[in-house]
Amino acid sequence: MGAQPFETIVGAHHGEIYRYLRRVTSRTAEAEDLSQETFLRAYRAYRTLGPQANVRAWLFAIATNLSRNHFRSEKRRRVAHQAVSLEHREADPEGPEHEARLGEARALLEITVQALPLKQRLAFIMRKIHDLDYEAIGRSLDCSAESARAHVFQALRKIRLSLNGQELPPAGGVERRASPAGPTERRGAGAPPSESPLSMERPR
């Protein structure tokens, strides 16, 4: 595939792939191991990749397959209770009670996402956190783009039901950061700036 050194691929995408696996596994050590294995496998297969290949989507597919194998081998689902730190709160005109409610909603959101069936969780994270299109998600999950869309829709429905009327966290309630070494994690093209990652998305 072209003349681009593999080291530049690692530099551009390692941070995002690691964060994806960290969200999927909820364990730092496991995410580190899986991200290393992802790039090891990518290095072995890199020369066979076509010149028009989407490297980012290809790496997500490798990472997704590794994470699915990881969960199958352990025969259990990781459920992480992410503590939401409020140590650096600034003065909030709506008061500390409002901030505390948002913190509870964020924590509940993290728990709910981790409790989703694996395919729905992977599809949700790839779509709403990493902004992959449904074609790329489908390739990662070995399903059609429409099935990938349905997995995201079902995940969103379960999350809304779990929150059960609680105030949603601000957009990006599930951690969403820009990668200093890779592509920016952003909202899909055309999405309004205030759109929550939990806005309902119905299968078409």
QUIKA-V636578 format. One line per field, one symbol per residue. ss: DSSP state (h for helix, s for strand, l for the rest). psi: psi as a letter, one per 40 degrees, with the letter a starting at -180 (. if undefined). A space follows every 10 residues. Layout:
ss=???
psi=???
This chain:
ss=lllllhhhhh hhhhhhhhhh hhhhhllhhh hhhhhhhhhh hhhhhhhhll llllhhhhhh hhhhhhhhhh hhhhllllll llllllllll llllhhhhhh hhhhhhhhhh hhhhhllhhh hhhhhhhhhl lllhhhhhhh hlllhhhhhh hhhhhhhhhh hhhlllllll llllllllll llllllllll llllllllll llll
psi=gaehiddddd ddeddddddd dddddehddd dddddddddd ddddedeehi deigdddddd dddddddddd dddefihhhh ghhhhfdfhi hhdeiddddd dddddddddd ddddeiiddd ddddddddde fiiddddddd efiidddddd dddddddddd dddfeihiii hfdhhhihhd eaihhiiihe hidehieeih hii.
